[in-house]
């Protein structure tokens, strides 16, 4: 366990975007359901991706890693055989769990998912009830979720208000079944760009998904077909916080490896930064952010909830008032993100309130230093590092080790841009 002391810094430089965790999950699952091997490059080493690899290996796949200059930058995945029984940890990855529950059931495997940390509290009840209606049984304890029975084709009614991952999980599984299926969503899915990403990657593996007025139609008896190779793009979600440092004072930040035609929902960060007043230049695979103005905005984050905390941070010192709506689902993440970012920014001197589904902010000239907590939430940690760059004193952030969940190199990349920080092991001193 370690804490971080983040100091006000002069930021000027470039970094490479981390691999997209969202794309990597999806590519790994599709490749693991193909009879022929697929090489996946730029796979990343986050804890969440390690969890997906571990579960897939215990469930149905053979995944081998290829070291490149000492780093596991690519893997080869192939369907081996569906295990009758299996057991593996999903760690704290909600994506791993929600995506692979229906896959395990479609393969007819009796599988136990071990749950760690915040994953034990992430919502699943409505999802499991709908799967139970289609032949799947569950046994849940404090630390695990066991799945048994064979998933049946049919009509699935999914309330995607809490998570679009419910829909994506079914999209992976239903093509494997003998009959045709439909997914009906009660309303337009939150985080719908991530369902679009699922459909796009499935298409690269030969799986056809049809969009309907009610949701999706999935033909049964489809076969996953390997594209031989696939590369994971840079991650807009992970890159947003470092990119946003370009709005501060005389900073300039360039991020390489982000493609302008990406289907990732968090590509919306480019418009968000422009609305806040930054100068944003977009090239084929490079983004540059420089300061211009810094003004308050009104924004709806219901489709891009991972941007909410960054928006709150940028609004804290923007000129005028900001209104951030669509934050209801943030309570279902690794922590209660809306409440926690508001509470932590208040400790740093922000004029910010949370009321229901909305965060209201009146910008102040500067934040001040202080001690805040990441609550073990990787995205809250990154947002608080950004907040430190608007403060006139050092900001101590507790529980910094959660960063390995999604972006293990975040602090190294922050440093490469000129960011000044200390990592302090509990009771031991500087790392």
Beta strands, then each sheet from edge to edge (+ up, - down):
strand 1: 2-7
strand 2: 12-16
strand 3: 38-41
strand 4: 61-68
strand 5: 71-79
strand 6: 85-89
strand 7: 110-114
strand 8: 137-140
strand 9: 144-148
strand 10: 155-158
strand 11: 181-185
strand 12: 209-211
strand 13: 215-218
strand 14: 229-231
strand 15: 252-256
strand 16: 279-282
strand 17: 286-290
strand 18: 298-300
strand 19: 321-325
strand 20: 351-355
strand 21: 358-362
strand 22: 370-373
strand 23: 395-398
strand 24: 420-425
strand 25: 429-430
sheet 1: 22+ 23+ 1- 24+ 25-
sheet 2: 2+ 15+ 17- 16+
sheet 3: 4+ 5- 3+ 14+
sheet 4: 6+ 7+ 9- 8+
sheet 5: 10+ 11+ 13- 12+
sheet 6: 18+ 19+ 21- 20+
end
